Amino acid sequence: RIEGEGKVASVRSGMLRTLPEFEAVEKRCADVFEGLAPENKTFFYSNLYSQCSFMTNLSHALYHFVFAYKNEKNGSVCFENLELAEKYMIDARHALYMNHHVVFKTWYDGDAAGVKFNMPQVQKRISDLKENYRNNRGFSMYYD
């Protein structure tokens, strides 16, 4: 449902509510992970912890991307949030790619080809937007 002043405000509002919940679950996973015997860590990471880390980082990336968009006219705030969005996208991708082992060794190989999440393309778009801000063009690449 739309809250606030439109879709962008609604996404920000929703992320502000859900981020603490994702962070709490990820923290609990980290605590459990540290207490596990080494032989149980891979299974736990692959089946729960990585997914929690992925969703937490992806949510942060979305929040910062939307915050950058909302502050498009304030170059420094926008650029800073695009940098944070990119950092969190990289961390989200890393959480998934750490699952590349044994039978899942090639699980996310299709990602770059757009077969799965296509996170490399999302990272490239964020990077392109950052470059646009360096050249004072803002979000114009999406409006041309």
N, C-alpha and C positions, 0 to 999 in steps of 0.2 A: 504494500500500500504506500501511497505517496504521503510523505510527512514534510512539513516545512514548506519552503519556497520552490517546490519542483523536484524533479528526479535527482538532480545532483545533490541537493540538500538532504533528500531522503536516503541516498546511498551513504553519505557521510554520517548521518544520524544512526543508521543501521550498523555501520562499521564501528562507531563509538560504543554502541551497546554490545556488540558481539566480540570485539577484540579482547576485552578482559576475560571473557569465557574461554576463547581459544588459548590465550596465554596461560590461564589457570590449568587447563588440561595438559598443555605442553609441559608446564612446570611439574605437574604430577608425574608425567611420563619420564621426565629427566630424573626425578627423584627415584622412581622405581628402577629405571635403567642403571643408575649408579649402584644400586643394591643387588643387582642380578649377578649370578655366576657368569663368568666369561662365555661359557658354552650356550647360555640362554640369551645373550645380548643380541645376536644377529636376528633371531626369530622375533624378539620383542620389537627391535628397531624396525624391521621390515614390515611387520604387521600392524603396528600401532604408532610408535614414536615418530616415524618418518611422515606418516599421514598427518599427525597433529602438527608437526613442524611445518609441513607443506602448507596446511590451511592457515596457520598463524601467519606465516610469512606472506602468503598470497593475499590475505586480508589486509595486512599492513601495506602491501604494495598498492592494492586497490584504494585504500584510504588516502595514501599520499598522492596517488595519481589524481584522484578526484579533488583533493585539496589543492593541488597544483592547477588543475583546470579552473577551479572556482576562483583562484587568485592569479589568473592569467595576466592581469594588468599590473601586478606587483612582481616585477621580474625576479628579484632576489628570493622572495618567498616561493614563487613558482619553481624556480630553478632548484632551490634547496629540496623541495618536495619531490621533484622529478628525480633528483639524485637518490633520495631515500626510496622512492618507488623502484628504481632500478636495483638498488642494493637488496631490497626485500625480494624482488623477482629472482635475483641470482641465488639468494639463500633458499628460496622455495624450490628452485630447480635442483639445487645441490641436495636438498633433503630427499627428493625423489631419486636422483641419480646415485645416491649412496646405496640404493637397493640393487644395483647392478652386480650381481654375484650369482654363482652356481646356475640354477635353471633360469634365473631372471637376468642373466648377464647381458642380454640384448633387449630387455623389456622396454626401454625408452629410446631405443635407437631410431625409431620412426618419428620422434618428436620434431626434429629439425625439418623433416619433410612435411610437416603439418598433419601427420597421421594421428598423433595423440594430442597433447596440449599446445604444441607449437610455441613453447615458451621462448625459444630463441627469437622468433619473430616479434613477440611482445617486448622482449628486452631491446630489440633493434628499434622498435617504434619509440620507446621511451628515450633511448639514446639519440635518435633523430630529433625528438622534441627538445632535448637538452641542447643539441647543436643549433637548432632554430633559435633558442634563447640566446645562445652566444652570438648569433647573427641578428638579434633583435627582430625576429620574425614570429615569435610566439607560437601559438597553435595553428598558424596559417596553413601549414602543410596539410591539414585535414579539411580546410575550407576551400582550397584552390580547385 
